[in-house]
Amino acid sequence: MDYQTILYGVDNGLAKITFNRPEVGHAINREFAHEFMDVATRATTDPAVRCILISATGKAYGFGGDLKFFATELETIEATLIELTAVLHQGIQRLHHGKAPVIIAIPGIAAGGGFSLALFGDIVLAARSAKFVMAYTNAGLSPDGSSSYYLPRVVGLRRAQELMLTNRMLSAEEAQEWGIVTTVVEDDALAEAAETLGRKLAAGPTKAYAAVKKLLSRTFEQSLEVQLEEESRLIAANANGADGREGLDAFINKRKPTFKGE
């Protein structure tokens, strides 16, 4: 597929999804939503992909929904937004349930849907100049893009309520303190830091990473007994897999393991 709003490529196990509507701050319109779903599906079903890096061209990560596009769809706005969010959310689900770890690199403002698309990463890096604001209610809208799921889990209910109701803007440092961002780096170091981390994870034990993602995705819904049983099954399966055997052998023989994602 020839994407118009997103850049995509895979190199040595690292898939790069790069938002590419810098002239409008990567605002989310119908085309972007469909392309995001398609590229998320490609990245999560390609056996060669062992890590996914999501970033954006230019100085912004995302302004959120394309309100100018919404204005052209007012006669059918309800149907339009049902369609747009359905395909966007399908892409998020693919990345959430996918086996490969997802790194998100935030170069600048993440507002509205852009903020939502910054929340589902397994590791989130932000440039020091980046800022985060929900902004939905400023336009008389309610959140989408998974923010009502992830944000309370990341920052707690009270802080999520504050961010969504008052549209308080967070600096990158505040976002890190609140747990939204994993690491803050200098603006000119963001791309290199994200690339370095992506290459490292792409060379790691992919199935072990997938088990981590699966376990953590269920930890707030399952009982201790169910979670422990899941831990038992997954660690046993990984120990019996190629990478698990390689990791154990490397530890015993005091050498660096070479993982193949198997």
Beta strands, then each sheet from edge to edge (+ up, - down):
strand 1: 6-11
strand 2: 14-19
strand 3: 51-56
strand 4: 102-106
strand 5: 110-111
strand 6: 123-127
strand 7: 131-133
strand 8: 170-171
strand 9: 183-185
sheet 1: 1+ 2- 3- 4- 6- 9-
sheet 2: 5+ 7+ 8-
end
